[in-house]
């Protein structure tokens, strides 16, 4: 950490220790100890009951899926669906290319055992509802075409209930 600290100083950056917390993992175990820098600055460790936001996700003893992501996703999709400036195909492209990638990291980091099925189902319901609204389908329309690949004339949307385990497998296979 000292090397990082001095390299940052070399390019004019400083660590604002009042805005930082340190998460120390040693052999897979979370340690609750502060980090002292050579400049005598101390970065305080997260405490056992403390909840912080880390890379857009919630950390409390472990990384958790942020339930606020459901509301944020819903708000973003509603704004997109109501926009008169975009055609339906452009809106679907934005969902596939911008909104879905924002879900990948949260789906990767949250432990599958802690990710409740109702959260993943809720994500899928929100996405299907908005897509039906965008392409003017009735609420009771079949959803099979939503997940079929575009080359088979589907919409190529991700299914969060399928995607979460796939993302965990993808991360695990990198090591």
Residue, then its C-alpha position, 0 to 999 in steps of 0.5 A: x500500500x505504501x508504494x501505491x500511496x507514494x505513486x499517487x503523491x508523485x502524480x499529485x493525488x492524495x488519499x482522503x482518509x476521512x472518506x475511506x474505509x479499508x476491507x482486509x481479507x486474509x486467507x478468505x477471512x475478513x479482518x477488522x484492523x485499520x491500515x496505517x500509511x507511511x505518512x502516519x495517516x490511518x484508514x479505518x477498517x469497516x466494522x462488523x456491523x457497518x454497511x458501506x457501498x463498494x463499486x455500487x454494491x452493498x458490503x456488510x461482512x460480505x458483498x450483497x445484492x443491493x435491493x435498491x438496484x431494483x428501484x433504480x432499474x425500474x426508474x431507468x427502464x420507466x424513463x426509457x420506455x416513456x421517452x418519445x425521442x427513441x424508436x422501440x428498436x433503439x430502446x431495446x438496444x439500450x436495454x441490451x447494451x447499457x442497462x443489462x451490463x450494469x446488472x452483471x457485476x451485482x449478479x457476479x458478486x452477490x453470493x448465490x445462497x444469499x440472493x433470494x429468488x424473489x429478487x431475481x424474479x422481480x428483476x425479470x418481471x420489471x424488465x418484461x413489463x417495460x419491454x412489453x410496454x415498449x413494443x406494445x404487447x399485451x400484459x398476458x403475452x407469452x415471454x418465450x420470445x423475450x429470451x430467444x436469441x435475435x438470430x432466431x427472431x427473439x429479443x435476446x434479453x437476459x433472464x436474471x434467474x439464469x444469468x446469476x448462476x452463469x455469472x458465478x460460473x464465469x467468475x469461478x472458471x477464471x481462476 
